[in-house]
Amino acid sequence: MLLVVNAYLGHFAFRQLRYNNAAGLLRLMDRAGIDRALVSSASSIAYRNPQTGNDEIAAEIKPHGDRLIGCAVLSPAYAGWRDDLKICHEQFGMRGVRLYPRWHNYRLDDPACVELVNLVAARNMPVSIPLRVEDRRQGSWLVDIPDVNHEEIAGLIRLCHQARFILLNGSGYVASSLGRRNSGLPRNYCIDIALLTVEQNNEAAQLMSNLGEDRIVFGTGIPFHYAGPALTKLDLLDVSEAAKDRIRWRNASAWMRL
């Protein structure tokens, strides 16, 4: 079983995404041996109203509920997000919420963001935060979006200790409080493997040692990226087969309450 925590449907504003509808994404998943995916809207990253993208993917994934799990993109900076949260959870059956503080122009310690996260937690849904969408060196000349700061995320984790967080598309955790042993942070977050190293520096193994084997989950970023690099990392990771199985799906299933 393979369960990926960061897949996307829809259009990205600044470059073409292949396999960006349900049929295409499922073909890509089949090619990589991925069974299920937590899916959010790539369009919502740049839409002024992220809910439009949620509407689009809800219709796309409805016939494929056995494999594609909806994840709403919400912005506390956009009026009406409380209603959007209710619609995404109760009507669309989405199982998580994804935040883009840099793209949507707010800070994670903004009171509206803290309120959003607490309301999501009250619905027993995890909050996923991509530290980046794409490498800044490959971005459009029209925008310059920095990565989300590790310590800003740590601050939100401290404020919202009842929430569950899935941190995506990040690296360099071991140099921050997010990746250190005995940092004083609640154990309410996990980290995906998509951009972690498994050879030089071997950040994945360091995080498993510092945080625990239950805190690393399988992420690829498809279709922004192909799944091959993440699968190769799993093969090369020098841990037990039981630990790899936890990364493949067991950890994510537990964090998402599937």
ABEGO torsion letter per residue (X at the ends): XBBBABBBBEBBAABBBBGABAAAAAAAAAAAGBABBBBBBAAAAABABAAAAAAAAAAAAAAAAAABBBBBBBBAABBGAAAAAAAAAAAAGBABBBBBAAAAGBBAABAAAAAAAAAAAAAGBBBBBBABABBAAABBAABBBBBBBAAAAAAAAAABAABBBBBBGBBGAAABAAABBGAGBBAABBBBAAABBABBGGAAAAAAAAAEAAABBBBAGOAABBAAAAAAAAAABBBBAAAAAAAAAAAAAAAAGX
